[in-house]
Amino acid sequence: MAYLLQQLANAVPLAVLYATLAFGYSIAFGVTHRADITYGALFAFSGQMLVLFSDLGYSRLILILPAAIAFGVAISLLYTMGVGLFVGRAVILPLVRKSPNMVIVAALGVVIVLMETARLASDTRTIWLPPFLNTPIVFWNDGNFKVTLTEIQLINAALMAAIVLTGAAILRYTSWGRILARRHG
């Protein structure tokens, strides 16, 4: 029983991550009326840049881990916004005007380019940051087996759930959300 509970607990952070991605995809689809995998590529790219620049801050700039992660977040956000603006304006927008099918092919190309850029930037090595907020929180203990999640797993799950719930509230209760619903409803 405890093992089953641990597997269910392990599924929560991943399920909330997938829910956040699905929410973003559904908003993008609702606005553009086409499936676009570029959103997921930018999401993955930002995570890879976060790890890369956090490692740079921690190992080369000798920052303490929270400062290195903040550095990674800031640089990752800037890189991803820049890449997103460039890809949107220079690649996707010109193709949207020509053919929707070309957007799908170009988006696949963007995925490959971003993936290879991140791989080359990390010098094809595995990057490990020291543990951060990894204290286990025990939800259930039968004496032989403890059902746990770490602090960072719980924080991440709570933040992503808050993002989805806030986005859903904005769509439901704001004029922008009502306009989007009327347009697509």
N, C-alpha and C positions, 0 to 999 in steps of 0.2 A: 504494500500500500504506500509506504513512504517513497519508494522509488518512483511510482506513478505520480505522486504529488510533486516530487522533484522535477520530473520531466514536464509537468504542467507549468510549474514555476519557471523553468528554463524557457518555455515557449512565450511567456508574457513579454519580455523585452523585444524579442524578435517579431512577435505579432504586432506590437505597437509600432515598430519600425516599418513593417509592411503596410500598416494602416496609414501611416504618415505618407509613405510613397504613393499609395493608392489614392489618397486624398489629393495630393498634388497632381497626379496624372489626371484625375477626374476634373479638376479645375482647368488644367491645360486643355483637355479634350473639350470641355464645355465652351471654352473661349474660342478655340481654333477649329473645332469640328473635325479634327483628324488626330489619329494616334501618333504621338511623337516621342520617340525614345531618347531624344536629346535631353529631356528633363532628368531622366535617370542617369544618363552619362555625366551630367553636371553634378548631380548629387554624389555619385561615386567619386568623381574627380575632386570635389571639395573635401571629401573624407580622406582621400589619399594625400592631398596637399596639407591637410591638417596634421596628419601623422608625420609627414616629411618635414614640415617647418617646426613642429613641436620638437622633433628629434634634433633639428639644427639648433634650436634655442637651448635645448637641454645639454647636448653633448659638445657643441662648439662655442656657443655664446655663454655657457656655464650659468644659465638661469636656473632658479629653483623650479621644480616641476609645475606648480600652478602658473608661474609666470611664463614658462615655456609653452604650456598649453594655451594660455591667453595669446601669446605671440603667434602660435600656430593658427588659432581661430581667426585672428585679425588678418594675417597674410592669406590664409585660405579664402576668407570672405572676399578680399580684394581680388585675388587671382580668379576666383570663380565668377565674380561679377564682371570682371574684364573679359574673360573668355565667353561668358554668356552674352554679353553685349556684342562682342565681335562675331560670334557664331550666328546670333540672331540677325544682325544687320548685313553681314557679308556673305553668309551662306544660305540661311533659311529664308529670309525675306525675299531675296530675288527669285528663289525657286518657287515660293508659294504663288507668285504671280504667273508662273509658267505652267506648272503641273503639280498636283498634290502627290503624285507618285514619286516625283523627283525628290520631294522632301524626305520621304522614307529612306531612300537610298543615301541621300546626303547625311541624314541623321545617323545611319549606320557607319558612314565614313567618319563622322564626328566622334562616335563612340570609340572607334579603333584609334583615331589620332589621340584622343584624350587618354585612353588606356596606355598607349605606347609612350606618350609624353610622361605620364606618371611613373611608368616602369623605368624609363631612361633617367629620369630625375632622381630616382632612388638608387640608381646604379645597380639595378636588378638584385638588390639585397633585401633581406628581411629586416625590418626596423622594429625593435622592441623598446618601448618606453617602460620605465619602472612602474610597478603597480601604483595605482592611484585610486583612493576611495574603495579599496578592495576588502574592507572588513565585512565578513559575512553577517547577514541579518537572519537569525533563525526564526522560521515560521512554525515549524513543528519538529518535535524531537520525541522519538519513541525509545530512546535509550541506545539503540544500535545505529540509528540513521537520523541525520538531521536534514531537514528541508530548508535550503538557504538560497538567498540571492545576495549579491554584493550591493554596497551602497551606490556605486556608480550605475549598476543595472537598474536600480530603483529610481535614481535621479533621472537617467535617460528615459526610462519608460514614462515617468510622470511628465517630463518636459514635452515629449512627443505627443502624449495624450492631450496635454494642454494646448499644443499647437493645433491639433485636429479639432478639438472642441471649440477653441476660439475661432478658427476658420469657419466651422459649421455655424456658430452663432452669428458671425459677420454675414454669412450668406443668408441666414434666416431673418435676421433682424435689422439689416441696413438697407437703405434704398438701392445701393449697388447690387446687393444680393437679390433683392426682389426684381430688379431690372434684368439681371442675368437669368433668373428663373422664368420670367415672362417670355424672354427672348427664346428660351430653349424648352419651355414647358409645354 
